[in-house]
Amino acid sequence: MDWCKKGVKVSFIHSNDTGVIVNILDTDLVLIRLDADQLEIPAFTEDIQPFEADTPKKVIVNKPVAKKEIFQQNEPKSLSYTILHSQGIQIAFVPILDKKNDPTDKFQPYLINDTPYDYSFTLSLHLKLFKAWIHEGKLDSMTFFKLPEFENDYLNESPELNAIFNRISTEGPGPNIEKKMKLKAKTFFNNKQTAPLINQPAHLFVLLEKSSGFDVSQKSEKDSLKDYTLENAKPLTSKKDKTYTPQHVVKSKSEFSIELDLHIEVLSSEDNKITNSQILQLQMKKFEAYIDEAVRQGVERVFIIHGIGKGHLRNLITATLIRNPNVITFKNEFHPRYGHGATEVIFI
């Protein structure tokens, strides 16, 4: 795009935000200083357009999600029926409708557990260059958990769900079960079903099969169908936005380093064989994994050493930390040890 140059004022296609391009990060990625709060954030060129005050915004035609008479805008309610054919732990994307009952470009995701077992979980949504969100919690048997909204545009940014499940039982915590799922637009829109428990049409995917996470010795023996029915036919309740820290087995806090050096020569011995884009992706992957571990360890603060350079890595780190609910604040001030080449992160 010839118009994508430093100093050009732009507007975001999918919001009312405006700003000025201050740097070119890649062929399709620029750094924008927002007019509202002067925050600098990375943005893809496909999501912005030249700012013209008197020109209406470009109309974006999204993929059709469903007819409005199929999807009804209802909040999930507590139900009182038994799931006869459990699927496991699932994620359901329910279309969000506007006041005219027309589908918008957003979905409300729910994590659903239709098994007779309780689980702890950590679930995160990764996009092309940063992590959109991460949630930890407890998902009781026959309940659902409301997650942050999912935007239609995320499907263009290689979305991937990363999950860790751990079955809770009287015999203690079981092994961690890690699951990854990449969401692709065609599969996403074609996979429409009525989601269990929330009882709404949605784009539904199974994250964890019903038999995962425990062995035969952990199952209670059932003497009859009556015992099974009495155990499972209980009223269902919605466990919304309840924070729970899973009892994961982690390293001792004393072994955890509060410094992470993201210089590529530290991370890879083959730094001369990979492109700048691949280097940036590797650095962000290491950074996100490190922040996740720091949160699990309960560390109060860490230092991310990113150097000065052109500021590409620092700006992506800033954009990611802003979205992390576990971060109280962060700063890139002069430090006697790191100079201006590190960001200090302080956690809740």
Secondary structure by P-SEA (a helix, b strand, c coil): cccccccbbbbbccccbbbbbcccccccbbbbbcccccbbbbbbcccccccccccccbbbbccccccccccccccccccccccccccccbbbbbbbbccccccccbbbbbbcccccccccbbbbbbccccccbbbbbbbccccccccccccccccccbbbbbbbbbbbcccccccbbbbbbbbbaaaaaaccccccccccccccccccccccccccccbbbbccaaaaaaacccbbbbbccbbbbccccccccccccccccccccccccccccccaaaaaaaaaaaaaaaaaaaaaacccbbbbbbccccaaaaaaaaaaaaaccccccccccccccccccbbbbbcc
